[in-house]
Amino acid sequence: MLPATFKLCAGISYRHMRNMTGLRRNAMVAIHHELNRLAGPGPCNWISQIRRRSSLLSSRIEEERYSEQEMSYVKQGEDALQKAISILGEQDGWTVETVAKNGDKVLSKVLPDVGKVFKLEVMLEQPSDNLYEELVGNMEQMGEWNPTVKQVKILQKIGQDTMITHEVAAETPGNVVGPRDFVSVRCTKRRGSTCFLAGMSTQHPQMPAQRGIVRAENGPTCIVMKPCAEDPNKTKFTWLLSIDLKGWIPKTIINKMLSQTQVDFANHLRQRMANNVSMEMAHAC
């Protein structure tokens, strides 16, 4: 296997073959496979260094597959994630908006370059992987269990970490807030055992502004799911929300509505996850 791997890698050193993305990808797969076989169960520094370098090359190859517009979406998503992480990392200046009986808490903060942001902090009795699968893997099903969302549609996927979505918000009781929709770029990442789902408003040719619906804006937004240190079957769930509903809605109404929306979301998510467990148990019987 090793001689064949070297031949494949040597082939991509020629300019006319280096432009063949498929061949380069095959070479990277072959390298990783051979390094894993050579490394065996014990640590080996030189193999680890080569593996890191080949991983960087693989990332570069993936980037070359994207168009300029796709790379722009990727950058928007990553910028939203970094901005959200920076906001969440600042512990000072938060004001408590509401605290539910079960301990769910919403805080807020006014930022010069963003405006008012809201932060939901809850503990969910679910593993973070299950929550990640529901919120990311089953994203288009959110309208089935979240009454504030009418529809979520994925317009485009770019690699494994970036997607463009269109969300239509459900009308509020009494039509206090009329029809709203959002076009967002979303960035999903995993850092160790912590999961991130960040996003911000963007534009997409498949979804121009719709007649009769106000195109609202959001971002940076971010959901962070971190396993509880004492019990990995529980998750510390944090949701940063920054949103501009547009229109002539008094800020006092918006602020009260957004903080309550976050509390309600946590409860709806709990119910959804409980229903999922019940269905799994029923199928197992």
N, C-alpha and C positions, 0 to 999 in steps of 0.2 A: 504493500500500500504506500509506503513512504516514497519509493522512486516515482510512482505514478503521481503522487501529490506534487513532488518537485517539478515534474514535467509540466503539469497543469499550471503551476505558479510561474514557471519559466516562460510559458507561452504568453502570459499576459504582460511580460516585460517588453514585448514588441508593440510599437505604437499602434499598428493597424488592428492588433488584437486587444489592446488595452481599452479601446472604445467599445468593445463588446460587453455590455453590462452583465448579460446573462453568464458569460464565461467567467467574469470576475467574481460574480456571486458564488458560482460553483467552486471557484478556487478558495474563497473564504470559508465555505462550508467544509471543504476538504481539509483545510488547515486546522480548523477547530476540532474536527473529528480526530485528526492525527495527533494533535497536541493532547487531547483528552486521553487517548490511548497510551501515549508515551508518559504522561504525568503519573498515571496510576493513582493510588490512594494517598500518597504522601505529597508534601509541598515541594515545589521545584522553582527556584527564583527565575531562572532564565526562561522557562516555559511560561511562567506567569507574565513576564515582561512581553514576550512575543504575543501572547494571547491578548493582552491589553492593546498592543499596537494593531493587531489584526481587527479588534473590535472597533477601534477608531476608523480604520479603513473601511470597514463594513458600513459604519454610520455615514461616511463620506459618499460611498456608493449609493446609499439610500437617498441622500440629499440630491444627487445628480439625476435621480429619477423624476423629481418634481419640477413643475414649471415655475416660472417666476411668480405667478399669482398664487400657486399652492404654497410656495415658500413664504410668501407674504402672510398667508393665513397661519402657517406654522409659527411664524415670528409673533404675530398678534396674540396667539394663544399662550405662548411662552412668556410674553411680556405681561399678560394679564395674571398669569400664575405668579411671577416674580413680584409684581406690584401687590397682589393680595397677600402673599407671604410676608412682605415687608409691613403691611398694615397690621396683620394679625400678630406680628412680632412685637409691636409697640403696646406695652401693657398699661401705660398711663393714659389718662384722659377719657376713659370710657365712662358713660353714664348709664345707670340701670333704667331700662324702659319698662320692663315687666318681669315678674317672677311668678311662674305657675305653681300650683300646689304640689306638683310632683318634682319641683326643683328646676324645671326647664327655665332658662333665663335668656332674655334678650337685652343687649346693651347697645349703645349708640355712641357715635363720635362724629364731629364735624372736621373734615380735612380741607385745607385750603384749595387743593387742586382737584378734589373729587366731589366735595359736598358732604352730605350726611350719609354715613354708612351704618349698617346694623349688623350685629353679631349674635347669632344664636349659639348657645352652649348647652348641650344635653348629653346624657349618658343613655345609650341604647343597648338593650340586652340582646345584641346580635353580634356575631363575628363581623369584622370589617370586610372580609371577602364577600360575604353574603350581601352586605349593603352595597358594596361596589358593583356587584353583578346586577343588582336591581336598578341602581341609579344610572349605570353606564351601559351594561349589556342589554337591559330592558328599558332603555330610555324612552322609546316610542310608546311604551305602554303606560306612561305616567298619568295620562288622562283617565285611565281606568280607576285610579285610586286617589288621585289628588284633585279635589273639587275646584281648586283655583286654576287648574290647567285644562283647557279644552282639547288641545292637540299638541303633540310634539312630533316633528318630522325631521329626519336626518336628510339634509340636502346633498351633502358631500362628505366623504371620508378621505383623509389624507394620512396614509400610514396607519399606525396603530394608536397614535396619541392625539390626533387632531381631527375634529369634525365640525361641519357647519350645520346649524340646526335652525328650524323655524318653529317658534312656539306661539300658540294662540292662547291668550288668557281668557278664562271664563268670566262672564259678566258678574259684577258684584250685586248683592241683594239691593233692590231699589234702584239699580243702575246708577249708583253713586259714581262709579268709574265705568265709562263706556268701553266698548271693545278695544282691546289693545293686542298688538303682536310684537314679536321680537325676532330679529335675525342675529344669531350669535355664533361666534367661533368658540369652540370648547377645547380645552387642553386637559388630557388625563395623564397623570403620572403616578408612579409608585416610587417611594424613597424608603427602602427597607420594608417595614411592615405598615408604613403610613401611606394612605391613598389620598390623592388630590384630584379634584374636578373643578377647574377654573374656567372662566369665560369672560367675554366682553362683547359688546355690540359690534357688528360688522355689516358689510353689504355683500350681496350675492346676486348674480344675474338671474338665477332661477326664481328669485323671490323679491320683486320690486314692491314698493308700497301698495297696499290693497285699498280699494275704494271703500269708504265707510268704516275703516279700521285705523286707529292712530298707531303709527309706528313708534313705539317707546324704545328707550335705550337702557342698557344695563352695563355694569362693569366698572372696575373689576369685581367679579364675584368669585367665590371659591368655597367649596365644601372640602373639609379636611376630616378624614376618618382615621383615628389612631387607636389601636387595641389598648384596652385598659391594662395597666401594668400588673394589677392584682388578679385580674381575670380576663384572659384573652378572648373569652366568649362575649365580652362586653366591649363596646366601642365608645370612645370619647368623640362626639360628633360636633363639629363647629361649622357654621355656615355664615360666611361674610356676604352681605347683600348690599349692593349699591345700585340704585335704579332711578331713572327719570321717566315718569309716566307721561310727561308732556301734558299739554292742555292747561286749563284754568282751574285746577283742583287746589283748594287751600292746603298748605303744608301740614297743618294740624291734622287734617283728615288723612293725608297720605302717611304721615308718621305713625299714627295709630293703626292704620290698616296694615302697613308693612310689618310692624312688630307682631301683630296678631296673626298675620299670614305665616310668619316663621314658626310661631308656637303651634299653629294648626298643622303645618307641614310635618312637624315632628310627630304629632299624634297620628296623622294619616299614614306616615311611614311605618310607625309601630304596628298599626293595624294591618297594613299590607304584609309586613314581614310575618306577623302572627298567622295571617291567612295562608301564606306560603308554606309555613311549617305544618299547618293543619292539613293542607292538600297533600304534602309529601307523606305524612303519616297515614292518610287515607289510602293513598296509592300503595303504600307498603303493606297494608293489611290484606 
